Amino acid sequence: MTKDHALIVPSARARRSRQGGFSLIELLVVLAIMAVLASLVGPRLFSQVDRSKVSAAKTQARSLKTSVDALRLDIGRYPTADEGLAVLVNPPADPAAAAAWFGPYIDGELPSDPWGRPFVYTPPATDERGIRQSPSIRSLGADGRPGGSGLDEDVGV
C-alpha cells in the first residue's frame, strides 16, 4: 500500500466518530417528553377502560336476562333464589322443571362481571298491588358493594 492510499482510507477511529448516536441529553429530553405525554393521555385512557367495563356489564346483564326469560318459557317459572343463575347451565333439582329444561341456556360457564365477580340474581317479587315484577340481574360495580355512584354504581336489568 502506498503512502497516498493510506490518506484516502479513514482510520477506524475516524469512522467511529462519524457514526450516528444519541447523547445523554438527547435521550433525557425524549424521555421527559414521553413522560409528559403519558401523564396527559394515561388518565383519559384508563377512564375510558372503566367506562367500557360498565358498558360490558350492562350488555352481559341483558344477555343473562334474555337467557333467564328463555328458561322461564321452558320450565314455566323463573329460577328461585336458591337455584340462581346456575340453572342456566345445570338442570334444576325439581324433577318437573328438569323434565322441561332444554338447556344449557348459555355457552360455557356462567360469566363473571367485568370486575371478576359473579352477577347478583334476585328472583321476581310481587309489588303491593299484587303484580309480579321481573327478576333482577346486576353487577355490583367497581367497588363490589351494593349501591354507589359513578363507576361504583350497580349495573344491570
Salt bridges, closest charged atoms under 4 A:
ASP69 OD1 - LYS65 NZ 3.05
GLU83 OE1 - ARG77 NH1 2.86
ASP127 OD2 - ARG129 NH2 3.28
ASP143 OD2 - ARG145 NH2 3.93
ASP154 OD2 - ARG138 NE 3.60
